[in-house]
Amino acid sequence: MKPQLLVIGLLVSTLLNAQYFYKTVSLPAWSNNTTNALQLKNGEYLVGRHSYRQVAALVGPGGSLIYVDILTNGLLKYDRFGSQVFSNSLEVSPTTYCIIGDVTDDRYNSRSIQLSNGSLLTAANFHNFNTNHFGNAYFYGFSLVKSDPTTGLVLDTKIIDGGCYSANRYTIVNDIKEDRQNNIYLTGYTHGSGAIKNGFVIKLNWTSGISWSTVYQLDDGDTEGISLLINETNNTMYVGGNVINSNGDKDVFLTNIELTKGSVQWTRQYGGNKDDILSKLQTSLEQEIIFFGSTNSFGIGNNHYDFWLTRTDLNGQVIWSNTYGGENYEEGIDMTSSMINKQYVLGGKTVDGINGGNDIQLIWVNGKGDIKDGRQYGSSDNETLFSLTNTADNGLLIWGRSGSPTGLLYKTNFWGIIPKSFCTSEKRVPPQHAAAPLTKTPKLSLLNLTFTVRDASARPETENVSDYLHCLHSTSTSQAAVQNILKETDNKKELVTVAQAGGNAITLRFTKNYQQGYYSLCTLSGQVLQHKKLSGRETETISLVNLTPGIYLLKMTVDNRTTVQKIFKH
C-alpha cells in the first residue's frame, strides 16, 4: 500500500471510530467544587464527582435511624460510547469525606490521574471534626486513593498531614503528576506554619514515602501552588500559582524546582495593578511554557475579568501575552492543546450567556495566540467548566456543571461540535487584546515544615462517629442518646470482633457473654437488608450470598451497647 493511502486509511478509520456523546450526571446541591475528567489508556473516560448521601450508620434505641449529610469523592467511568461502566465512592476512611454545611471554596476539590501501571490515583481534599484523630479536635488534609481502573475498587490509601489541626487552617492539594520513575508530585498550599497560605511541592514514592517537600512563601503574602509541569529532560519542574502582592492584589508566579532534592532555582512573578490569576500551566506547542487563567488588569473588560494566555521561554521570560473577552466577565479555568491542529483550546465561563445566565465558553487560538474560533454551551441555567481534555482521536472531553446542579459531560470533535445536545451550541468569537504583564523577581522565603504520610488503615476505626455529631439533623434520637452511642461505640473492641470468611459470609466473635441483642445489615443509604435477633452464642455467622458486591454497614446492639462497622462484599 502506498504511504499516502495508508495515511488516508488511518484518518478515515479514526473518524469512523470517533464517538461523540453528551451525558448528564446527578450532583449534590453542595457540589460547587472542582473535579476533573480524563481519558484512560484503553480509550474509556474517567470523571471525578462528588456524591451526597444521608448516612444511617448509627441506630438509636428501638431501631430509629440517625441521619447525617456527608459529601464524598468518587469516580465515574464511561466506555468510549458514553455508557457507564462503574460508579464508586472513595470514602475508604472517615477522613475522605466532608460534612455538609462547611463546603466552600477549594477545600473539597479532587484531582485524578492514571498512573503508568494503569491504576487510578485521586488526590482528594477533606476535613473532619474529631477529637480522636491523631489527638486533635480538627484535621484538614488530603488523601491519596489508588483504585482499580477496571472495577473501581479501592486498592490503597494514604493520608497527607500538613499539621493543620485548628479551624480555618488547611492543607490543600491542587494538582498531581507522575514522572517516568513512578514518583508522584503534588502542589497546593498549607497553613501548617500559621495563618498565611504557604505554597508547597511534595515528591512522593508510594512505597518509601516522601522524598522531599519544599514549602515557600512569596512577598510575605498568601502563596498557593496551582499547577505542575514536569520536564525530566532538564531534571526540573515548574510550579505555577497565585500570590497576594504588597498591594493586596493577586499575581501569577512561576517557580523552577530541581527534581532530585527539591531546591528552588528561580521564581518569576507576573501581573498588573489588579487581580491576575493562574488556572493551568502546561508545555507550549514549541516545548516551552504556557500558562492560562484570568486577568482583571489587562484586556478590554470594564473592571471585569477576561481570559488570559501567556507564553514564556524555559526561563520564564515572556514571549507574548494575550487576553480574550468582551465587556463583561469571563473566567479562564482550563486549557488543552492539539499537536495535530497546532492550536490551543481555552476553556472557562462567560456571563454573556446565549439564553441568559453563565455559559461554558471555548476559544481556539493558534501558536501565536491569534483566535481561530469560539463556541459556547449553555441553557437558561448557569453553566461552568471543570476540566477540558484533548482525546486520543483529537476530540475534546468537556466536563462541567449547570446550576441545577447537574454534571455535564461532552465528548466532541476538536472544534467542540456534537451531533445533538439539549444545550444550545452557538459560535461566538470574543475580542482579542494584547497584554503587557509586569515581570519581577519576588522575595522568596523557604519554610521549615514537615509533611507526614499516614496509612489510612492505621487510623481508629470508630472516629467517624464523632463527625456525625457535627451535622445531626434528625430528631428521632436525642443528642444525649447519640453521645451514649458514641461512648459505647468507642468501646467496640471490648465487645465483638468481625471476620469475613471469604466473600459470602462474616463471623461475629463476642468477647463477653451477653443477655440479648440483634444486628442490622444496611446499605450506605440506610436501607435495612437484614434485621435479626442474635442467638446468644459466642460466634454468629451472617450470610452475604444474596448481596451484590459493594460496601454495607453492619450495626450490632448487644445489651444496650451499639457498634457500627463497614462490610465489603467482593
For each residue, the residues with C-beta under 8 A, 3 or more apart:
1: 5 6 9
2: 5 6
3: 6 7
4: 7 8
5: 1 2 8 9
6: 1 2 3 9 10
7: 3 4 10 11
8: 4 5 11 12
9: 1 5 6 12 13
10: 6 7 13 14
11: 7 8 14 15
12: 8 9 15 16
13: 9 10 16 17
14: 10 11 17 18 393 394
15: 11 12 18
16: 12 13
17: 13 14 393
18: 14 15 393 395 413
19: 80 81 82 411
20: 395 411 412 413 418 419
21: 81 82 409 410 411 418
22: 82 408 409 410 411 418 420 421 422 423
23: 78 82 407 408 409
24: 406 407 408 409
25: 47 49 76 406 407 408 409
26: 406 407
27: 31 49 50 401 404 405 406 407
28: 31 50 51 52 71 405
29: 52 405
30: 50 52 71 100 103
31: 27 28 49 50 52 71 103 401 405
32: 103 104 405
33: 50 103 105 106 107 108 109 110
34: 106 109 110 386 387
35: 47 48 49 50 73 109 110 111 112 386 387 399
36: 48 110 111 112 386 387 389 399
37: 45 46 47 48 386 387 389 397 399 409
38: 45 46 112 113 114 387 389 397
39: 43 44 45 46 389 391 392 397
40: 43 44 45 46 77 114 149
41: 114 118
42: 149
43: 39 40 80 392
44: 39 40 77 78 79 80 85
45: 37 38 39 40 77 78 79 80 397 409 411
46: 37 38 39 40 75 76 77 112 114 120 149
47: 25 35 37 75 76 77 78 399 407 409
48: 35 36 37 73 74 75 76 110 111 112 122
49: 25 27 31 35 73 74 75 76 407
50: 27 28 30 31 33 35 71 72 73 74 108
51: 28 71 72 73 74 89
52: 28 29 30 31 69 70 71 72 100
53: 69 70 72 524 525
54: 67 68 69 525 526
55: 67 68 69 70 468 524 526
56: 59 65 66 67 522 525 526 553
57: 464 465 468 522 553 555 564
58: 65 66 465 468 477 482 485 555 562 564
59: 56 63 64 65 66 520 555 557 562 564
60: 63 64 65 66 476 477 481 482 485
61: 64 477 481 560
62:
63: 59 60 520 531
64: 59 60 61 476 477
65: 56 58 59 60 474 476 526
66: 56 58 59 60 468 472 474 476 477 482
67: 54 55 56 473 474 526
68: 54 55 99 467 468 470 471 472 473 474
69: 52 53 54 55 99 100 101 471 473
70: 52 53 55 91 97 98 99 100 467
71: 28 30 31 50 51 52 97 98 99 100 103 108
72: 50 51 52 53 89 90 91 96 97
73: 35 48 49 50 51 89 90 91 96 97 108 110 122 124 126 145
74: 48 49 50 51 87 88 89 90 91
75: 46 47 48 49 86 87 88 90 112 120 122 147 152
76: 25 46 47 48 49 84 86 87
77: 40 44 45 46 47 84 85 86 87 149 152
78: 23 44 45 47 82 83 84 85 409
79: 44 45 82 83 85
80: 19 43 44 45
81: 19 21
82: 19 21 22 23 78 79 411
83: 78 79
84: 76 77 78 87
85: 44 77 78 79
86: 75 76 77 151 152
87: 74 75 76 77 84 152
88: 74 75 147 152 153 154
89: 51 72 73 74 524 551
90: 72 73 74 75 96 110 122 124 143 145 147 154
91: 70 72 73 74 96 97
92: 96 143 145 154 157 456
93: 96 143 157 159 456 457 459
94: 97 128 130 459 463 464 467
95: 126 128 133 139 141 143 159 456 459
96: 72 73 90 91 92 93 124 126 143 145 157 456
97: 70 71 72 73 91 94 126 128
98: 70 71 102 103 107 108 126 127 128
99: 68 69 70 71 102 127 128 129 467 470 471
100: 30 52 69 70 71 103 471
101: 69 470 471
102: 98 99 107 127
103: 30 31 32 33 71 98 100 107 108
104: 32 107
105: 33
106: 33 34 109 125 172 174
107: 33 98 102 103 104 125 127 140 170 172
108: 33 50 71 73 98 103 124 125 126
109: 33 34 35 106 125 172 174
110: 33 34 35 36 48 73 90 122 123 124 125
111: 35 36 48 122 123 173 174 175 176
112: 35 36 38 46 48 75 120 121 122 123
113: 38 120 121 176 177 178
114: 38 40 41 46 118 119 120 121 149
115: 118 119 120 121 146 178 182
116: 178 180 182
117: 182
118: 41 114 115 149
119: 114 115 146 147 148 149 155
120: 46 75 112 113 114 115 146 147 148 149
121: 112 113 114 115 144 145 146 176 178 184
122: 48 73 75 90 110 111 112 144 145 147
123: 110 111 112 142 143 144 173 176 186
124: 73 90 96 108 110 142 143 145
125: 106 107 108 109 110 141 142 170 172 173
126: 73 95 96 97 98 108 140 141 142 143
127: 98 99 102 107 138 139 140 170
128: 94 95 97 98 99 133 138 139 463 464 467
129: 99 137 138 466 467 470
130: 94 133 136 137 138 139 463 466 467
131: 135 136 137 466
132: 135 460 462 463 466 490
133: 95 128 130 136 139 459 460 463
134: 139 161 165 454
135: 131 132
136: 130 131 133 139 165
137: 129 130 131 165 166
138: 127 128 129 130 164 165 166 167 169
139: 95 127 128 130 133 134 136 161 164 165
140: 107 126 127 162 164 165 169 170 171 172 191
141: 95 125 126 159 160 161 162 164 171
142: 123 124 125 126 159 160 171 172 173 188
143: 90 92 93 95 96 123 124 126 157 158 159 160 456
144: 121 122 123 157 158 160 184 204
145: 73 90 92 96 121 122 124 154 156 157
146: 115 119 120 121 154 155 156 157 206
147: 75 88 90 119 120 122 152 153 154 155
148: 119 120 151 152 153 154 155
149: 40 42 46 77 114 118 119 120
150:
151: 86 148
152: 75 77 86 87 88 147 148
153: 88 147 148 570
154: 88 90 92 145 146 147 148 157
155: 119 146 147 148
156: 145 146 206
157: 92 93 96 143 144 145 146 154 455 456 457
158: 143 144 206 453 454 455 456
159: 93 95 141 142 143 453 454 455 456 459
160: 141 142 143 144 171 173 186 202 451 452 453 454
161: 134 139 141 171 451 452 453 454
162: 140 141 171 190 191 192 200 449 451
163: 171 190 192 449 450 451 452
164: 138 139 140 141 169 170 171 190 191 192
165: 134 136 137 138 139 140 169
166: 137 138 169
167: 138
168: 191 195
169: 138 140 164 165 166 191 192 195
170: 107 125 127 140 164 189 190 191
171: 140 141 142 160 161 162 163 164 188 189 190 191 192 451
172: 106 107 109 125 140 142 188 189 190 224
173: 111 123 125 142 160 176 186 187 188
174: 106 109 111 187 188 189 224 225 226 227
175: 111 186 187 188 225 226 227 228
176: 111 113 121 123 173 184 185 186 228
177: 113 184 185 228 229 230
178: 113 115 116 121 182 183 184 185
179: 182 183 185 230 232 259
180: 116 232
181:
182: 115 116 117 178 179 205 206
183: 178 179 203 204 205 211
184: 121 144 176 177 178 203 204 205 206
185: 176 177 178 179 201 202 203 204 228 230 237
186: 123 160 173 175 176 200 201 202 204
187: 173 174 175 199 200 201 202 225 226 227 228 239 241
188: 142 171 172 173 174 175 199 200 224 225
189: 170 171 172 174 197 198 199 200 222 223 224 225
190: 162 163 164 170 171 172 193 197 198 200 215 449
191: 140 162 164 168 169 170 171 194 195 196 197 198
192: 162 163 164 169 171 198 215 449
193: 190 196 198 215 447 449
194: 191
195: 168 169 191
196: 191 193 217 220 221 222 223
197: 189 190 191 222 223 224
198: 189 190 191 192 193 215 216 217 223 447 449
199: 187 188 189 215 216 217 218 223 224 225 239 241 243 255
200: 162 186 187 188 189 190 213 214 215 216 225 449 451
201: 185 186 187 213 214 225 228 237 239 257 262
202: 160 185 186 187 210 212 213 451
203: 183 184 185 210 211 212 213 259 262
204: 144 183 184 185 186 209 210 211 453
205: 182 183 184 208 209 210 211
206: 146 156 158 182 184
207:
208: 205 211
209: 204 205 453
210: 202 203 204 205 213 451 453
211: 183 203 204 205 208 262
212: 202 203 261 262
213: 200 201 202 203 210 262 449 450 451
214: 200 201 257 262 263 264 446
215: 190 192 193 198 199 200 446 447 448 449
216: 198 199 200 223 255 264 444 445 446 447
217: 196 198 199 220 221 223 444 445 447
218: 199 221 223 243 253 267 269 442 443 444 445
219: 243 244 245 246 269 442 443
220: 196 217 443 445
221: 196 217 218 243 244 245 246
222: 189 196 197 243 244
223: 189 196 197 198 199 216 217 218 241 242 243 244 253
224: 172 174 188 189 197 199 241 242 243
225: 174 175 187 188 189 199 200 201 228 239 240 241
226: 174 175 187 240 241 242 278 279 280 281
227: 174 175 187 239 240 241 278 279 280 281 282 291
228: 175 176 177 185 187 201 225 237 238 239 240 281
229: 177 237 238 239 240 281 282 283 289
230: 177 179 185 237 259
231: 234 235 236 237 238 283 314
232: 179 180 235 259
233:
234: 231 314
235: 231 232 258 259 260
236: 231 256 257 258 259 265
237: 185 201 228 229 230 231 256 257 259
238: 228 229 231 254 255 256 257 281 289
239: 187 199 201 225 227 228 229 254 255 257 281
240: 225 226 227 228 229 252 253 254 255 278 280 281 291
241: 187 199 223 224 225 226 227 252 253 255 278
242: 223 224 226 250 251 252 253 277 278
243: 199 218 219 221 222 223 224 250 251 252 253 269 442
244: 219 221 222 223 248 249 250 251
245: 219 221 248 249 250 251 269 271
246: 219 221
247: 273
248: 244 245
249: 244 245 271 273 274 275 276
250: 242 243 244 245 271 275 276 277
251: 242 243 244 245 269 270 271 276
252: 240 241 242 243 269 270 271 276 277 278 291 293 310 437
253: 218 223 240 241 242 243 267 268 269 270 278 442
254: 238 239 240 267 268 270 281 289 291 312 316
255: 199 216 238 239 240 241 264 266 267
256: 236 237 238 264 265 266 267 315 316
257: 201 214 236 237 238 239 262 263 264 265
258: 235 236 261 262 263 264 265
259: 179 203 230 232 235 236 237 262
260: 235
261: 212 258
262: 201 203 211 212 213 214 257 258 259
263: 214 257 258
264: 214 216 255 256 257 258 267 444 446
265: 236 256 257 258
266: 255 256 315 316 441
267: 218 253 254 255 256 264 441 442 444
268: 253 254 312 316 439 440 441
269: 218 219 243 245 251 252 253 439 440 441 442
270: 251 252 253 254 276 310 318 437 438 439
271: 245 249 250 251 252 276 297 437 438
272: 276 295 297 298 437 438
273: 247 249 297
274: 249 295 296 297
275: 249 250 294 295 296 297 305
276: 249 250 251 252 270 271 272 293 294 295 296 297 298 308 437
277: 242 250 252 293 294 295 305 308 332
278: 226 227 240 241 242 252 253 281 291 292 293
279: 226 227 292 293 294 332 333 334 335 348
280: 226 227 240 291 292 293 332 333 334 335
281: 226 227 228 229 238 239 240 254 278 289 290 291
282: 227 229 290 291 292 335 336 337
283: 229 231 287 288 289 290
284: 287 288 289 290 311 367
285: 290 337 339 342 344 367
286: 311 367
287: 283 284
288: 283 284 311 312 313 314 319
289: 229 238 254 281 283 284 311 312 313 314 316
290: 281 282 283 284 285 309 310 311 312 335 344
291: 227 240 252 254 278 280 281 282 309 310 312
292: 278 279 280 282 307 308 309 310 332 334 335 344 346
293: 252 276 277 278 279 280 308 332
294: 275 276 277 279 305 306 307 308 330 331 332 348
295: 272 274 275 276 277 298 299 305 306 307 308 323 435
296: 274 275 276 301 303 304 305
297: 271 272 273 274 275 276 435 437
298: 272 276 295 306 308 321 323 433 435 436 437
299: 295 305 306 308 323 324 325 433 435
300: 306 323 325 326 327 431 433
301: 296 304 305 306 325 326 327 328 329 330
302: 327
303: 296
304: 296 301 325 327 328 329 330
305: 275 277 294 295 296 299 301 325 329 330 331
306: 294 295 298 299 300 301 323 324 325 330 433
307: 292 294 295 323 324 325 330 331 332 346 348 363 430
308: 276 277 292 293 294 295 298 299 321 322 323 324 332 435
309: 290 291 292 321 322 323 324 332 335 344 346 365 369
310: 252 270 290 291 292 318 320 321 322 435 437
311: 284 286 288 289 290 318 319 320 321 369
312: 254 268 288 289 290 291 315 316 317 318 319
313: 288 289 316 317 319
314: 231 234 288 289
315: 256 266 312
316: 254 256 266 268 289 312 313 439
317: 312 313 439
318: 270 310 311 312 321 437 439
319: 288 311 312 313
320: 310 311 368 369 434
321: 298 308 309 310 311 318 369 434 435 436 437
322: 308 309 310 365 369 432 433 434 435
323: 295 298 299 300 306 307 308 309 432 433 434 435
324: 299 306 307 308 309 330 346 363 365 371 430 431 432 433
325: 299 300 301 304 305 306 307 328 330 350 430 431
326: 300 301 330 350 352 430 431
327: 300 301 302 304
328: 301 304 325 350 351 352
329: 301 304 305 350 351
330: 294 301 304 305 306 307 324 325 326 348 349 350 351 361 430
331: 294 305 307 348 349 350
332: 277 279 280 292 293 294 307 308 309 335 346 347 348
333: 279 280 347 348 349 384 385 386 387 388
334: 279 280 292 347 348 385 386 387 388
335: 279 280 282 290 292 309 332 344 345 346 347 388
336: 282 344 345 347 388 389 390 396
337: 282 285 343 344 345 390
338: 341 342 343 345 390 394 414
339: 285 342
340: 394 414
341: 338 394 414
342: 285 338 339 366 367
343: 337 338 364 365 366 367 372
344: 285 290 292 309 335 336 337 364 365 366 367
345: 335 336 337 338 362 363 364 388 390 396 414 416
346: 292 307 309 324 332 335 362 363 364 365
347: 332 333 334 335 336 360 361 362 363 385 388 398
348: 279 294 307 330 331 332 333 334 360 361 385
349: 330 331 333 358 359 360 361 383 384 385
350: 325 326 328 329 330 331 353 358 359 361 376 430
351: 328 329 330 357 358
352: 326 328 359 428
353: 350 356 357 358 359 376 378 380 382 383
354: 359 376 378 424 426 428
355: 378 379 380 424
356: 353 380
357: 351 353 378 379 380 381 382 383 403
358: 349 350 351 353 378 382 383 384 403
359: 349 350 352 353 354 376 377 378 383
360: 347 348 349 376 377 378 383 384 385 398 400 408
361: 330 347 348 349 350 374 375 376 377 385 428 430
362: 345 346 347 374 375 376 377 388 396 398 416
363: 307 324 345 346 347 371 373 374 429 430
364: 343 344 345 346 371 372 373 374 415
365: 309 322 324 343 344 346 369 370 371 372
366: 342 343 344 369 370 372
367: 284 285 286 342 343 344
368: 320
369: 309 311 320 321 322 365 366 432
370: 365 366 432
371: 324 363 364 365 374 429 430 432
372: 343 364 365 366
373: 363 364 415 427 429
374: 361 362 363 364 371 427 428 429 430
375: 361 362 415 416 417 425 426 427 428
376: 350 353 354 359 360 361 362 424 425 426 428
377: 359 360 361 362 383 398 400 408 410 416 421 423 424 425
378: 353 354 355 357 358 359 360 381 383 423 424
379: 355 357 383 402 422 423 424
380: 353 355 356 357
381: 357 378 402 403 404
382: 353 357 358 402 403
383: 349 353 357 358 359 360 377 378 379 400 401 402 403 408 423
384: 333 349 358 360 400 401
385: 333 334 347 348 349 360 361 388 398 399 400
386: 34 35 36 37 333 334 399 400 401
387: 34 35 36 37 38 333 334 397 398 399 400
388: 333 334 335 336 345 347 362 385 396 397 398 399
389: 36 37 38 39 336 396 397 399
390: 336 337 338 345 394 395 396 397 414
391: 39 394 395 396 397 411
392: 39 43
393: 14 17 18
394: 14 338 340 341 390 391 413 414
395: 18 20 390 391 411 412 413 414
396: 336 345 362 388 389 390 391 410 411 412 413 414 416
397: 37 38 39 45 387 388 389 390 391 409 410 411
398: 347 360 362 377 385 387 388 408 409 410 411 412 416
399: 35 36 37 47 385 386 387 388 389 407 408 409 410
400: 360 377 383 384 385 386 387 407 408
401: 27 31 383 384 386 404 405 406 407 408
402: 379 381 382 383 405 406 408
403: 357 358 381 382 383
404: 27 381 401
405: 27 28 29 31 32 401 402
406: 24 25 26 27 401 402
407: 23 24 25 26 27 47 49 399 400 401
408: 22 23 24 25 360 377 383 398 399 400 401 402 423
409: 21 22 23 24 25 37 45 47 78 397 398 399
410: 21 22 377 396 397 398 399 416 418 421
411: 19 20 21 22 45 82 391 395 396 397 398 418
412: 20 395 396 398 415 416 417 418
413: 18 20 394 395 396 416 417 418
414: 338 340 341 345 390 394 395 396
415: 364 373 375 412
416: 345 362 375 377 396 398 410 412 413 425
417: 375 412 413 425
418: 20 21 22 410 411 412 413 421 425
419: 20
420: 22
421: 22 377 410 418 424 425
422: 22 379
423: 22 377 378 379 383 408
424: 354 355 376 377 378 379 421
425: 375 376 377 416 417 418 421
426: 354 375 376
427: 373 374 375
428: 352 354 361 374 375 376
429: 363 371 373 374
430: 307 324 325 326 330 350 361 363 371 374
431: 300 324 325 326
432: 322 323 324 369 370 371
433: 298 299 300 306 322 323 324
434: 320 321 322 323
435: 295 297 298 299 308 310 321 322 323
436: 298 321
437: 252 270 271 272 276 297 298 310 318 321
438: 270 271 272
439: 268 269 270 316 317 318
440: 268 269
441: 266 267 268 269
442: 218 219 243 253 267 269
443: 218 219 220
444: 216 217 218 264 267
445: 216 217 218 220
446: 214 215 216 264
447: 193 198 215 216 217
448: 215
449: 162 163 190 192 193 198 200 213 215
450: 163 213
451: 160 161 162 163 171 200 202 210 213
452: 160 161 163
453: 158 159 160 161 204 209 210
454: 134 158 159 160 161 458 459
455: 157 158 159 458 459
456: 92 93 95 96 143 157 158 159 459
457: 93 157
458: 454 455
459: 93 94 95 133 159 454 455 456 463
460: 132 133 463
461: 492 565
462: 132 465 489 490 492 564
463: 94 128 130 132 133 459 460 466 467
464: 57 94 128 467 468
465: 57 58 462 468 469 485 486 489 490 564
466: 129 130 131 132 463 469 486
467: 68 70 94 99 128 129 130 463 464 470
468: 55 57 58 66 68 464 465 471 472 482
469: 465 466 472 479 482 483 486
470: 68 99 101 129 467
471: 68 69 99 100 101 468
472: 66 68 468 469 479 482
473: 67 68 69
474: 65 66 67 68 477
475:
476: 60 64 65 66
477: 58 60 61 64 66 474 481 482
478: 481 482
479: 469 472 482 483
480: 483 484
481: 60 61 477 478 484 485
482: 58 60 66 468 469 472 477 478 479 485 486
483: 469 479 480 486 487
484: 480 481 487 488
485: 58 60 465 481 482 488 489 562
486: 465 466 469 482 483 489 490
487: 483 484 490 491
488: 484 485 491 560 561 562 563
489: 462 465 485 486 492 562 563 564
490: 132 462 465 486 487
491: 487 488 494 495 561
492: 461 462 489 495 496 563 565
493: 497
494: 491 511 512
495: 491 492 510 511 512 556 558 561 563
496: 492 508 509 510 511 556 558 563
497: 493 508 509 511
498: 506 507 508 509 554 565 567
499: 506 507 509
500: 503 505 506 507 567 568
501: 504 505 506 507 541
502: 505
503: 500 544 569 570
504: 501 543 544 545
505: 500 501 502 541 542 543 544 545
506: 498 499 500 501 541 542 544 554 567
507: 498 499 500 501 539 540 541 542
508: 496 497 498 519 534 539 540 541 542 556
509: 496 497 498 499 538 539
510: 495 496 513 514 538 539 540 558
511: 494 495 496 497
512: 494 495
513: 510
514: 510 517 534 536 558 559
515: 536 559
516: 533 534 536 558 559
517: 514 533 534 536 556 557 558 559
518: 531 532 533 534 556 557
519: 508 530 531 532 534 540 542 554 555 556 557
520: 59 63 528 530 531 554 555
521: 528 529 530 531 542 552 553 554 555 567
522: 56 57 526 527 528 529 552 553 554 555
523: 526 527 529 550 552 553
524: 53 55 89 551 552 553
525: 53 54 56
526: 54 55 56 65 67 522 523
527: 522 523
528: 520 521 522 531
529: 521 522 523 547 552
530: 519 520 521 542
531: 63 518 519 520 521 528
532: 518 519
533: 516 517 518
534: 508 514 516 517 518 519 540 556 558
535: 540
536: 514 515 516 517
537: 540
538: 509 510
539: 507 508 509 510
540: 507 508 510 519 534 535 537
541: 501 505 506 507 508
542: 505 506 507 508 519 521 530 554
543: 504 505 546
544: 503 504 505 506 547 567 569
545: 504 505
546: 543
547: 529 544 550 552 569
548: 569
549: 569 570
550: 523 547 568 569
551: 89 524 566 567 568 569
552: 521 522 523 524 529 547 566 567 568 569
553: 56 57 521 522 523 524 564 565 566 567
554: 498 506 519 520 521 522 542 564 565 566 567
555: 57 58 59 519 520 521 522 562 563 564
556: 495 496 508 517 518 519 534 562 563 564
557: 59 517 518 519 560 561 562
558: 495 496 510 514 516 517 534 561 563
559: 514 515 516 517
560: 61 488 557
561: 488 491 495 557 558
562: 58 59 485 488 489 555 556 557
563: 488 489 492 495 496 555 556 558
564: 57 58 59 462 465 489 553 554 555 556
565: 461 492 498 553 554
566: 551 552 553 554
567: 498 500 506 521 544 551 552 553 554
568: 500 550 551 552
569: 503 544 547 548 549 550 551 552
570: 153 503 549
